[in-house]
Amino acid sequence: MAELVMIAPLLLLVLLGLVEAGRASNLALTVASAARAGVQYGAQNHTTAADTNGMQTAATGDANLTGVSAVASTYCLCEDMTASTCGLAGACSTNHQNTYVKVVVTGTETSLLNYAALPAGLRTVTITTSASMRVMQ
């Protein structure tokens, strides 16, 4: 019985660590899925690609968690993958420009072990994921 009393706090700490790792993994999957949902909305056509608010709403709506934010952007590349200004005639030597959308999603979750004595890095978990996709022509 004395052995159990001595080892129980260690087992409880290991159990809490496993729960925290599971929560962080779930947050990572949720944030990645939200980023994909945002770019899938934006990549439908050029109208949705210009709708950065719609992409951000699609991403945060997919996450369905508090503490999740999204930033959407649109950029253009020439066929040879060099950067170009969107909509500028003659910006690419090949005369063909591809439009891309990118959504960066950040999720923050408070740890179960949110004690003031712990370092700030252990009290919250922040995960950032981005997704990019070419807009349908």
N, C-alpha and C positions, 0 to 999 in steps of 0.2 A: 504494500500500500504506500509506503514512503517513497518508493521509486516512482510511482505514478504521480505523486504530488510534486516531485522534483522535475519530471519530464513534461508535465501537462502545460506549463507556460511556453515551453519551446514548441510543442506540437500546435498550440493555439497560434503562435506566431507564424509557423509554417503554413497553417491553414489560411490565415489572413493574407499572407503573401500570395498564395495560390488564387484566392478570390480577387485580389487586386490585379494580378496578371490576367485573369479572365475578363475583368471589367475593362482593362486597357486594350485587350485584343478585340473585344466587342466594339469599343469606341473606334478602333482603327478600321474595322470592317464597315462600320456605319459611315464614317467620314469618307472612305474610299467609294462606297456606293453612292453617297450624296454627290461627290464630284463627278462621277460617271453620269448620274441623272441630269445634272446641270448641263454638261456638254452634249448629251444626247438631245436635250431640248434645243440648244442653240445650233446644233449642226443640221437641223432639218432643212433649212433654206436660208437665204440671205436676210429675210425679214426677221426670223427668230435669232439669227446671229447678231443682229444689231440690238436686240432686246436683252441688254445685260441684266436689267431688273428681273426679267422673266427667268433667265438662267439661274440667278441667285435664288429666286423664289423656288424654282424646281429643286435646287440642291438642298436648301434648308427644309423644304417640305418633305423630301425623301428621308432626311435624317430624322425628323420628328423628335428632336431632343432639344432641350435648352442648352445654351452654351455652344451652339454651332453657328458659325458665320461663313459666308461665302463671298468671294470676289470674282467677278467674271470679266473677261476681256476678249477682244477680237484682234487678230493680227493677220498679216498677209506674208506669204513667201512665194518667190518665183519657183518655177519647176526645178531649178538647180539648187533649191533650198537656201537661197540667199534672201535676206530680209528685204522687204519692199514696202512702199507706202500704199495702203489700200486705196483702190480707185484711181490711182494716178496713171494716166495713159503713158505708155512707154517706160514704165518703171522696171520692166523686165525685158531682157534682151530676147527672150523667147516669145514675148507678147502673150504669155499665159501666166496668170497669177492665181494662186490658190488662197482661199480665205480659211482661217482656222479659228476655233474658239477654245478658250482655256478657262477652267474654273478651278480656283484654289479654295479648298474648304478646310477650316480649322475648327477642331472640337476640343473643348476643355471640360474636364470632369474632376470634381473634388474627391479626393481619396477618402476611404473609410477611416484611415488613420490621420485625421486632420487635427493634430495636436500642435500647439504653438512651439513646443520644444523640438519638433522635427524641422529639418531644413525645408525651405519653401519648395524645393524641387521634389520632395516626397509628399507634399500635401496636395498637389494638383498634378493631373496628367494632361498634357496638351499634345495633340497629334494634328499635323498638317499634311494634307494630300492634294495633289493637283492632277487634273486630267485634261488632255487636249484631243481635239478631233477636227478633221477637215470638214468644212461645210459642203453639203451636197450642192452640186452645180445645177 
